[in-house]
Amino acid sequence: MEIDSRSNWDSYVDWKNRPAITNRHGGLLAASFVLAVEVLENLAYLANASNLVLYFSEYMHFSPTTSANSVTNFMGTAFLLALLGGFLSDAFFTTYYIYLTSALIEFLGLVVLTIQARSSSLKPPKCELGEPCEQVHGAKAAMLFIGLYLVALGVGGIKGSLPPHGAEQFDEATPRGRKQRSTFFNYFVFCLSFGGLIAVTFVVWVEDNMGWQWGFGIATLAIFLSIPIFLAGSPFYRNKIPHGSPLTTISKVLIAALLNSSASRNSSTAIASMASSPSPQITSGKEGGQNTNIKDVESNESPSRSLSFLNRAVSDTPACGALKCSVQQVEEVKIVMKLLPIFVCTIMLNCCLAQLNTFSVQQAATMNTKLGSLKVPPASLPFFPVVFIMLLAPVYDYFIIPFARRATKTEMGISHLQRIGIGLFLSIVAMAVAALVEIKRKGVVTDSGLIDSAKPLPITFFWIAFQYLFLGSADLFVLAGLLEFCFSEAPVSMRSLATSLSWASLAIGYYLSSVIVSIVNTVTGISKHKPWLSGSNFNHYHLDRFYWLMCILSALNFLHYLFWATKYKYRSAASSK
């Protein structure tokens, strides 16, 4: 199929809404500003998220389970709001303006949290020895959650706009542009991890040793500095012109298909005839989701056979004139619906990742966290996975991928779905390792007789590092693979929204973690038994059983993923059905 490279550039403008120009806008230089911003953005977010469970329990006096659920709810909301950021980027504004607006909102939320952390009158009183702790409530609780969820709104907008903004800088009409885009997603995760590394080492140390007001202050400064750096790249960016609401198109097609199913027999016969005709090949190229057709979905005369129930939306005599749909609209909705099973299968991994910011931190807090004369904050444990990701990302890009391209003779080398599958398998291993480490920790608790003591256990926190390494590796494979998969496979008009599915998967995973914890406690608390994950003493928890449950669920999810992955046909390689 002939490539219409001009149509690609016609869809983009510069920051002053003038047509984007080849060799002046876009490319690696423009994307480098996005990567620099991601370092600061994730530093601001993860500096607090990684340690927030201890802030809730030690300063706001929540119970361990309430603290864990509060953190997962906050993180889940932040990532779920990425869908809003992606939707607004596609529908009404560019990713450029959504990022700037979201960064300002996150900045405002961090200012509120900094002020509260600085003033003792805005926090609950300190616990007196032998006295029950007073949990934060009233206006103080309102201030905490207003600041927290302003941050969540800002983070969501940034996550929904920044990755597609960077990916849009590359011209996918050329193999070079497609390879550069793949490299961008790989290094986007690298920069995300680099920001996280600073957060979980330096900033967490500051929070634990100098006070949370300094930790929140550093995060506030980081997100503030990201704004001028992002603006500095303005002359080089190319910004995709909004195509209108993608949700409107999706809703219109689904409703039209439903209403037209009860339309006249003649209309139904006409649609059936269209569906049975040979369907056109939408794109051409090599496997790996690299779309060589920049026009996205051609204006074909008839819809494809796949998901044929949606073909009813195409009718010369629709049940409602306002719901008349074109073949292109129907095909775009089909593309999005085919992405959804893959998206659903990544949720379980993110449910496992939620444990890194909750129970794993609390595990480490009971252990010996000294490294020589240095006492390492438990929330700095993500140091292990982020360093491993930073080492693995360039190795993957410079060694593994070139070798795989030569071996498979494909443009991608390792396809997006293969990357995601590797990550999901590693999550099974991670949960099994986590269960074994917890068994060892509980053995030390019993042998040392410290089950009811607040003293650190005589076991090094480095044991927890193993589950972090496996889950960190799984995150690299799945997040980078899913971001690029959703961006490259989605219709041009829906790319920001589709890319946001990667973050929505994180959100639902965190929410699911809270749901599973609640269900486990309800089921295991039947008949006056003590629930596995309740109480103020973490050493009484049956966390090993919970981790084995997560391992089993992850294995079942992996089998579910294999079913859908083997059925999926890349748009660039699919034959019409």
N, C-alpha and C positions, 0 to 999 in steps of 0.2 A: 504494500500500500504506500502510496506516495506521501511523504511527510509535508505538511503545511506548516513550516516553521514560522511563517509570518503571523499565522493565526495565534500562535503561542505568545508572541510579543505584543500583539494587539490587545491581549487581555490584561496587560500590566501598565501601570503608570508610575511616575516618580512621586516623591513626597509632596510635590506641588500640583499633582494631578495632571501632569503633562505626559504624553506617551513615553514609555520607557524605550531606551535606545540600546541596541546591541553594542557590546564592548564598553559601554559606559555605566550601565546599571546591572546589578546582579553579580554573580560569580563568587569566588572564594573570598575576595576582599570584603564584600558586603556581608557574607556569612560569618566572617571572623568577628565582627562586632556582636553578632548574636551569640556566638560561643563565649565571648568575654562576659557578656551580660548574664549568661546562664550560670557562670561561676558565682557571681555576686548574688543572683536571685536564689539559687539553691542554698548558698551559705546562709542567707537571711531566713529562709524557711526551715532548713534542717537544724540550724543552731538551736532552735527552740523545740521543734518537734521531737528530736532525738532524746531530749532530756525532760520533756514536759511532764512525763509520768511522775517524776520525782518532785517537780514543782507543785503538782496537784496534791501529792500525798504529804510532803513535808511542810509546805507553806500554806496550802489551802485546806489541808487536813481531810482529804478524801481517803476512803479505804483503798487498798491495793486494787481490788476489782473495779471499783468506781473510777479510780484514776486511769486504769487501763482502758475502760470503755469510753471515758471522756476523751482520751487521746485518739482512740480509733475513730470516734465520731467526728472529732475536729478534722483529722486527716482525711477521712472519708468525704466529708463535706467539701473540703478544699479541692480534692480531685474531681468530685462529681460536678462542681461548678465550672470545671474546664469545658464541659459541654456547652455551658452558657457562653463562655469566651469564644469557643469555636463557632457556635451558631451566629453570634453577633459579627464575627469576622467575615463569615461567608455571606451573611444576609444584608447587613447595613453599613458596616464600617470595614476598614482594612485591618489586617493583623497589626499594622503599625500603630494605629490609634488605640486599639484595644490593649496593647501592651502598655502604652503610656498611662492610660486611664487606670488600669489594674495596678500598676506599680505605685501610683499615688494613693490608691485605696489601701494597699498593703502597708505603705508608709504610715498612713494615718492610724491604722490598727496597732502597729508596733509602738507608735508614740503613746497611745492609751495604755498599753501593757507596761511600757517603761515607767510611766508616771505611777501606776499602781504598785509596781515592784519597788519603786524608790521610797514610797511613803508607807510607814508602818500602820498609819491610821486607815489605810485603804485595804488592809489585809486582816484576816482574823487574828486574834491575839495568840501569842506563842503558848505552846502547851506547858503547863506546870507539871512538875514531877508528881506522878501518881494521880493526876487529875485527867478526866476525859477531854479530848481535844474538841474545840468548837469548829465545826465545818463552816467554810465561807457561805454567807447567805445574804439575802436582801440586796441593797444597793451595791455592796462590794462584789457579790456574785454577778450582778448585772454588768458592772464595769468590766469584770474579767471576761465574761462571755461576749460582750459587745466588741471589745478589742480583739478577742480571739477570732470571732467570726468575720470581722472586717479583714483580718489577715487572710482568713480562708477564702473570702470573696476575691481579694487581690491575687492570691496564689492561683485560684481557679482560672481567672482571666489570663494570667501570664502563661500558665501551662497550656491553655487552649489556643494561644496566639503565637507564642515565641517559636516552638518547633516548626509549625507550618510556615512562619515568616522566613525562617532560615532556609527551609527546603525550597521555597518559592524562588530563591535567588539563582537556581540552576536551570539551565535550558535542557529540558528532557528530550528535545528533538535530536540531540547528538549522544552517541555512546559516552563521550567524555563527560558531558553534563550529568548523565545518569550515574556514572561511577562516582563523580564528585558528590552527588547527592547522597549516595550510599555511605561515602566516607563522612559526610556531614553528620548523619544520624549516629554513626559510630562515635564520633568525637563529641557530639552533643551529650551522649551518656558519659563520656570521659570528663567533660567539663562539669556536668552535673555532679559527678563523683568527686572532682577536685574541690568544688565548693563545699560539698559534704565533708570532705577530709578536714578542711579548715574548721568547719562547724563543730565536728565531733571531737576535735582535739583541742585547739586553742580556745574556741568560744565556750565549750562545755567546761573546760578548766577554769575559765574566768567566772562562769556562773557558779561553780561549786566553791571557789576560793575567794572571790571578790564580791559576789552578790549577783542576783538575777537582774538587777537594774542595769548592770554593765553588759550582761549577755543580751538583753533586749536592746540596749543602746547600740551595741555593735551590729546587730541585725538591722536596726533602723538605719544606721549609717550605710550599710552595704546596699540596701534597696534604694536608698537615696542616690548613692554614687552610680548605680546602674542606669539611672535615667539620663544623665549627660553623656555617658558612654554610648548608650543606644542612640541618642540624638546625633552623636558625632558621625554615625554611619548613614544619616539621612540622605546625603547627596549620592550615595552608592546603591541604595535599596531600589528594587523594583517591587511594587505592591500590586497584588491581584485586585482587579476591579470586582466589587461585590456583585454577585449574580442574583440577589434576591433570596428570600427565605428558603433554605433547603427543606425545612420541616413542612412548609406549605406544599411543596412539590410532593413530598412523601405522603402527607395526609391526603392530598387531592387524589393521588393515584389509588391509594388504599380504599378511600371512600367511594370513588368512581367504580372501582372493580366490584365492590360490594353491592352498590345500587344497580349497576348494569347487569348483575347476575340474574336479577328478576325482570330484566327488560324483555322486549318482544323476542319471539323465537327467531325471527328473521335476523335481528341484530346479533343474537347469540350465534347463529349459524355463520354469520359473516366473520365474527371474531374467530370462531373455530377454524374456519377456512384459512384465515391469516396465520393462525398459530401452526397449521400443518404444513405451510409452505416452507421451502428451504430457508433457514435463517442465515443471515449474513455474518461473516466473521468481523467482530468489532475492531479488533486490533491485530497487529502482527508484530513479530519479533521473537526474542529468545525467552526462555523460561526465567522466572524470577520476578514477575510483576513489573517489568520495565516497560512502561507504556510508550510505544513509539508513535501512537496516534494522538496528536495533540488536540485534535478536534473532539477527543473524548468519546462521544457516541455519535455516530453518523446519523443523518436524517434518513433512516431506512424506511422502506415502504411497509414493512411488516415486522412485528415483534418476534423475538426468539422464542423457542419452545420452552426453555427453562422457566420455572415458576409461572406456568401458563395461566394460573388463575388470575394473575395480574393483567393478562392480555385483555380481559373484559373491560379494562379502563379505556381501551381504544375502541371507540364506537362512533359511527356516523350519526347515530340517533341516541345520544346519551340520555340517561334518566333525568339528568339535570344539566342544562346547557352550560352553567358555570363550572361544571366539573369535567368538561371535555379535555382529554389528555392526548398529547402527542406520543408517538412511538418513542421518541428520544426520552421523554420524561419517564415512561414506563421502564425503559432499559436502565436508566440511571437508578431508579428505585430498586430494580432487581440487583444491581451491583452492590448497593448498600446492604440489602437483605442477605446477600451471600457472605458478607463480611461478619455478620452477627454471630454465627456459631463459633467462629474462631475467637472472636472477642469474648464470648461467654466462657470458653475453655481456659482463658487466662486468669479468670477471677480467683480460682482456687490458689494459684501461686501467690497472688497478692494477699490472700487471707493468711497464708503462711508468713509472708513478709511482715504482716502486722505484728507478729510475735516479737520481731527484732526490736520494736519500739516500746514493748510492754513487758511481757513476762520474761524475756531474755535479759532486759535491763534489771528487772527485779531479782532474777537469779544471780546475776553478777554482783548485785548489791549485798548479797549474803556471803560472798566469797572473799578471799584474800586478793585485794586489788593492788597490792604494792608491787612495784617494779623497781627493785633495789630500794633506794630511799624515797622514791617518788610514789605517791598514791594516785593511781589512775582512776578518774571518775568512771563509774559503770556505764554512763551514757556515751563514753568514748569508744565502746566496743565496735561500733560500725567502722572504726578505723581499719579493721581487717578486710571487710568486703570492699570498701572504697579503694583501698590501695591495690587490692587484687584486680579490681575492675580497671583501674588506671594502667596497670601493667598489661592486662589482657587486651585492652582495646587496641593499642598500636600493634601488638603481636598479631591480633586477629586481622587487622587491616593490611599490614605489610607482609605477613608471612602466610597465614592460613588461607586468606581469600585468594591471593595469586596462585597458590598451589592448587586450591580447589578449582579455580577457573581453568587451569591447564588440565587437570584431571577430568573434569566434567565437560570441558569445551563449551561452557555456557557463560553468559555475561556476568551472572551473579556468583557463580561458583557454588555457594551454599544459598539455597533459596530462603526466603523469609520464613516460610512454614517450617523448614528444617531447623532454623535457628530457634524458633519458638518451641519446637518439640524438644530440643536439647535442654532448654531452660526448664521446661515442665518436668522432664525426667530428673534433673538435678534437684528439684524441689522435693521429690520423693526421698532422695538420699538425705537431703538436709533434715527433714523431719525425723527420719530414722536415727540420724546422728544426734539430734537434739534430745530424743527420748533416751538414748543410751547415756548421754552426758548427765541428764537429770537423774537417772538411776544411780550413777556414780556419786553425784552430789548428795542425794538422799542417803546413800550409804555412809558418807562422811558425817552427815548430820547425826545418824544413829550411833555411829562408833564414837563420836566425840562427845555425845551427850549434850549438845548445844541446841537441841530442837526448840527449846523455849527461851533461848538466849539471843540477845541482839549482837553478840560478838561475831566477828568475821569467822567463817569456817576455815579450817586448816587445809584449804584446797585452792589452788590458783585459778583466777578467773580466765586464764588462757584456754581452759577447756571449752568455754563458751565460744571461743573463736572459730571452732570447727563448723558449727552450724551457720555462723555468719559467713564463712568463706563459701560454703555451698550455696546458700541463699543469695549471696552477692553475685556469684557467677550466674545463677539462674536468672537473676534480675537483669544482668547485662544482655544475655541472649534474648530474653523475652521482650524487654522494653525496647531495645534498639530494633529488634525484628518486627515487633508489632507497630511501632511508629512508622517505619518505612513501608510496611505492608499496607497499612490503612491509607497512608498518603498516596502511594503509587497506584493502588487498586481503585481508589474512590474516584468518582466523577470530579472534574475540575471544580464545579460549582459547589461541591460538598466536602472539599478536602480538609478544611480546618475542623469542621464538625467530625469528620471521620477520624482524623488524627487524635481528636479529643477522646475518642473511645479508649485509647491506651491509658489515659488518666482516669477515665470513668471505671475502667477495670480495677485500678487501684482503689478507687473510692468504694466500689461495691465489695471488694475484698476486705477492706477495713470494716465496713458495716457487717459483712458476713461473719467476721471474726467476733464481733460483739454478740451477734445472734447465736453463734455456736457456743460461746462461753455461757450465755444465759440458758440455752437448751441443755447443755451438759450439766450445769448446776441444778436445773429443775429435775432432770431425769435421775441424776445420781443422788439427789436429796430426798427421793421417795422413801417412804417407810422409816423416817427418822434417821436415815443415814446422813453422814456429813457430806455435803457436796464437794466435788473434787477441787473447785477453784473458788472457795469462799473463806472468809475470816480475815483477821488482821495479821496472823502469823503465816508468813509465806512458806515456812518449813512444814506446815501441816497440809499443804496443797498436794494433790496427786497429779502434778504437772506431767510426769512421764506418761501416764495413761492418756492424757489429753494430746500429747505429741504423737503417740501411736495412732490415735484416732485421726489426727491430721495427716499422718503418713498414709493411712488406708484411703482416706478421702482423696488425697493427691494422686494415688495410684489409679483409683477409679476414674478420676478426672482425666488422667493421661490416656487411658483407653478410650474415653469419650472423644478426646482431641484427635487421636489417630483415626477414628472413624470419619470425622469431618475433614481432616487434612488430606486424607487419601481421596476424598470425593471432590475436593475443591480444584477447580481449573482456573489457572491464572488468566486474566483477561487477555494477556499478550500471547498466550499459548492455547487458549481454549478453542475448540471447534464448536461451532454452534450446534445446538441440540434441537 
